[in-house]
Amino acid sequence: MSGFEHFSRDASELEREILKRGILLALNWSDRGVMRALAREALQGGAAHTQALLADPDPRLQARGELFALGVLMLRVMEESADTGVHTHGGTAWKAFGSALIEEASALPDEA
């Protein structure tokens, strides 16, 4: 397992950063409706929306953009670790936002 410890470290670091943005945004990680709405906004808005939020002078909107960017990194860590046979996940915030992203992504219409 010696080559895979970084997945756990990455998950811990991402969880900490996600939690920080959640505090600034006063998120309730157990509110499924809020999590799904955030995930929907992140997915539907895409990279351009995230970039616009990151450039906004309002710290709360910047935090929202940072949360969306962290969500992309979170999903990448899960995918890369799964490709190596390792199941990686973080804590409460990771699980709440990650599940909402996965649920919303699966609800999107397929591209033809």
Rosetta silent file (secondary structure, phi, psi, omega in degrees, C-alpha in Angstrom):
SEQUENCE: MSGFEHFSRDASELEREILKRGILLALNWSDRGVMRALAREALQGGAAHTQALLADPDPRLQARGELFALGVLMLRVMEESADTGVHTHGGTAWKAFGSALIEEASALPDEA
SCORE:     score description
SCORE:     0.000 S_00000001
   1 L     0.000    1.123 -169.783    0.000    0.000    0.000 S_00000001
   2 L   -59.643  -27.568 -179.314    3.065    2.228    0.196 S_00000001
   3 L   -85.739   -3.273 -170.300    2.325    4.185   -3.002 S_00000001
   4 L  -111.528    1.505 -178.321   -1.247    5.057   -2.088 S_00000001
   5 H   -62.005  -25.983 -178.257   -1.014    6.935    1.208 S_00000001
   6 H   -62.422  -26.042  177.617   -1.193   10.226   -0.648 S_00000001
   7 H   -62.812  -43.358  178.616   -4.873    9.599   -1.371 S_00000001
   8 H   -65.146  -43.142  178.566   -5.627    9.679    2.348 S_00000001
   9 H   -63.577  -45.508  178.978   -3.469   12.767    2.839 S_00000001
  10 H   -59.985  -42.448  179.403   -5.111   14.505   -0.133 S_00000001
  11 H   -61.834  -42.876  179.643   -8.556   13.664    1.241 S_00000001
  12 H   -64.000  -43.424 -179.883   -7.665   15.106    4.655 S_00000001
  13 H   -65.856  -43.267  178.733   -6.285   18.306    3.145 S_00000001
  14 H   -65.049  -42.447  178.574   -9.282   18.747    0.858 S_00000001
  15 H   -56.859  -45.895 -179.704  -11.709   18.049    3.710 S_00000001
  16 H   -60.063  -43.848 -179.066  -10.048   20.765    5.812 S_00000001
  17 H   -70.072  -37.738  176.764  -10.299   23.297    2.969 S_00000001
  18 H   -63.430  -43.924  178.563  -13.906   22.339    2.190 S_00000001
  19 H   -60.265  -40.635  179.253  -14.799   22.772    5.866 S_00000001
  20 H   -60.053  -44.663  179.377  -13.235   26.253    5.913 S_00000001
  21 H   -67.408  -36.011  178.102  -15.395   27.360    2.968 S_00000001
  22 H   -63.124  -37.267  177.552  -18.418   25.764    4.592 S_00000001
  23 H   -64.815  -46.767  179.782  -17.868   27.811    7.739 S_00000001
  24 H   -61.679  -35.280 -178.786  -17.641   31.031    5.729 S_00000001
  25 L   -90.831    1.184 -179.500  -20.808   30.083    3.827 S_00000001
  26 L    53.790   46.523 -178.110  -22.585   28.895    7.006 S_00000001
  27 L   -81.411  142.554  171.179  -23.338   25.531    5.380 S_00000001
  28 L  -104.307  104.540 -174.214  -25.241   22.795    7.127 S_00000001
  29 L   -62.674  -20.035 -179.314  -23.654   19.660    5.708 S_00000001
  30 L   -90.597   -0.824  177.884  -26.652   17.549    6.686 S_00000001
  31 L   -86.850   96.147 -175.823  -29.106   19.684    4.656 S_00000001
  32 H   -58.445  -36.901 -179.681  -29.482   17.550    1.515 S_00000001
  33 H   -63.563  -43.302  178.766  -31.437   20.264   -0.301 S_00000001
  34 H   -65.879  -44.034 -179.370  -28.668   22.820    0.172 S_00000001
  35 H   -62.601  -43.391  179.572  -25.984   20.326   -0.826 S_00000001
  36 H   -65.550  -39.562  178.812  -27.887   19.311   -3.972 S_00000001
  37 H   -64.291  -42.835  176.840  -28.480   22.969   -4.901 S_00000001
  38 H   -62.159  -45.819 -179.658  -24.764   23.755   -4.509 S_00000001
  39 H   -62.318  -42.806  179.262  -23.800   20.694   -6.535 S_00000001
  40 H   -60.981  -45.668  178.951  -26.321   21.580   -9.253 S_00000001
  41 H   -61.288  -44.384 -179.214  -24.972   25.128   -9.454 S_00000001
  42 H   -61.530  -45.099 -176.667  -21.388   23.877   -9.650 S_00000001
  43 H   -73.009  -42.970 -178.106  -22.168   21.358  -12.388 S_00000001
  44 H   -72.971  -34.170 -179.287  -24.488   23.519  -14.468 S_00000001
  45 H   -75.421  -32.040  178.526  -22.315   26.610  -14.207 S_00000001
  46 H    68.440 -165.974 -175.304  -19.151   24.783  -15.124 S_00000001
  47 H   -63.689  -37.442 -178.327  -15.654   26.193  -15.148 S_00000001
  48 H   -63.728  -41.596  179.125  -16.697   29.641  -16.408 S_00000001
  49 H   -65.438  -44.052  178.929  -19.099   30.123  -13.504 S_00000001
  50 H   -61.630  -44.227  178.881  -16.490   28.950  -10.998 S_00000001
  51 H   -61.431  -40.521  178.825  -13.909   31.320  -12.483 S_00000001
  52 H   -63.682  -41.605  178.151  -16.370   34.227  -12.267 S_00000001
  53 H   -64.197  -41.785 -179.615  -17.046   33.444   -8.604 S_00000001
  54 H   -63.537  -29.811 -178.636  -13.321   33.221   -7.870 S_00000001
  55 H   -88.276   -7.979 -177.361  -12.796   36.673   -9.428 S_00000001
  56 L   -70.614  141.274  179.032  -15.683   38.297   -7.538 S_00000001
  57 L   -71.812  -17.058 -179.882  -14.670   40.813   -4.846 S_00000001
  58 L   -74.559  118.745 -177.416  -17.298   39.400   -2.433 S_00000001
  59 H   -59.591  -30.425  178.946  -15.472   36.940   -0.113 S_00000001
  60 H   -70.406  -38.304  177.446  -18.581   34.751    0.192 S_00000001
  61 H   -70.724  -36.653  174.495  -18.843   34.385   -3.579 S_00000001
  62 H   -61.028  -43.302  179.064  -15.109   33.676   -3.768 S_00000001
  63 H   -62.235  -36.817  177.694  -15.567   30.987   -1.108 S_00000001
  64 H   -63.759  -45.827  177.222  -18.389   29.493   -3.173 S_00000001
  65 H   -61.885  -40.670  177.877  -16.105   29.368   -6.228 S_00000001
  66 H   -64.086  -39.386  177.602  -13.343   27.825   -4.107 S_00000001
  67 H   -61.208  -42.516  179.777  -15.792   25.200   -2.833 S_00000001
  68 H   -65.152  -41.712  178.177  -16.708   24.311   -6.412 S_00000001
  69 H   -64.668  -40.409  177.275  -13.033   24.067   -7.407 S_00000001
  70 H   -64.486  -33.785  176.899  -12.336   21.889   -4.357 S_00000001
  71 H   -61.520  -40.037  177.196  -15.249   19.685   -5.414 S_00000001
  72 H   -61.997  -45.791  179.183  -13.518   19.055   -8.750 S_00000001
  73 H   -63.264  -39.964  179.887  -10.322   18.094   -6.932 S_00000001
  74 H   -60.691  -47.506 -179.959  -12.273   15.887   -4.533 S_00000001
  75 H   -64.829  -35.495  178.475  -13.906   13.958   -7.372 S_00000001
  76 H   -65.066  -42.893  178.797  -10.525   13.612   -9.111 S_00000001
  77 H   -62.568  -43.670  179.380   -8.938   12.109   -5.980 S_00000001
  78 H   -62.842  -42.195 -179.176  -11.819    9.644   -5.632 S_00000001
  79 H   -66.538  -46.469 -179.388  -11.588    8.667   -9.297 S_00000001
  80 H   -64.038  -40.050 -179.893   -7.799    8.279   -9.306 S_00000001
  81 H   -69.237  -38.185  178.200   -7.806    6.249   -6.115 S_00000001
  82 H   -62.933  -35.783  178.277  -10.632    4.037   -7.416 S_00000001
  83 H   -63.282  -22.491  178.675   -8.579    3.398  -10.562 S_00000001
  84 L  -101.318    5.570  178.764   -5.884    1.929   -8.306 S_00000001
  85 L    84.644   15.934 -179.561   -8.358   -0.110   -6.250 S_00000001
  86 L  -110.958  130.093  176.881   -8.344    2.239   -3.256 S_00000001
  87 L   -91.534  112.543 -177.279  -11.584    3.646   -1.827 S_00000001
  88 L  -113.921  135.443  175.602  -10.868    7.223   -0.721 S_00000001
  89 L  -155.561  162.140  178.225  -13.221    9.510    1.149 S_00000001
  90 L  -107.401 -150.239 -176.935  -13.103   12.278    3.679 S_00000001
  91 L   -90.616 -151.663 -173.834  -15.308   13.274    6.572 S_00000001
  92 H   -58.433  -48.313 -178.344  -18.795   14.708    6.871 S_00000001
  93 H   -64.267  -44.887  178.750  -18.330   17.688    4.539 S_00000001
  94 H   -57.503  -49.388 -176.957  -16.607   15.582    1.885 S_00000001
  95 H   -65.341  -41.237 -178.539  -19.334   12.956    1.985 S_00000001
  96 H   -65.202  -50.336 -178.025  -22.178   15.495    1.938 S_00000001
  97 H   -73.153  -40.684  179.207  -20.852   17.557   -0.962 S_00000001
  98 H   -61.036  -45.955  179.275  -19.386   14.578   -2.816 S_00000001
  99 H   -64.511  -38.474  178.942  -22.626   12.585   -2.720 S_00000001
 100 H   -64.854  -40.448  177.293  -24.590   15.628   -3.853 S_00000001
 101 H   -62.660  -44.157 -179.454  -22.187   16.137   -6.779 S_00000001
 102 H   -65.491  -43.674  179.579  -22.485   12.487   -7.781 S_00000001
 103 H   -63.035  -44.404 -179.367  -26.298   12.531   -7.463 S_00000001
 104 H   -68.472  -37.725  178.359  -26.615   15.738   -9.467 S_00000001
 105 H   -63.620  -38.710 -179.727  -24.184   14.535  -12.134 S_00000001
 106 H   -73.873  -18.682  179.136  -26.205   11.360  -12.587 S_00000001
 107 H   -86.138  -12.960  179.989  -29.401   13.430  -12.883 S_00000001
 108 L   -69.256  143.939  177.352  -28.003   15.497  -15.778 S_00000001
 109 L   -65.357  144.635  178.131  -29.320   14.594  -19.216 S_00000001
 110 L   -68.016  140.073  175.670  -26.892   12.571  -21.310 S_00000001
 111 L   -76.287  134.544 -179.371  -25.090   14.483  -24.052 S_00000001
 112 L   -87.826    0.000    0.000  -25.988   13.107  -27.467 S_00000001
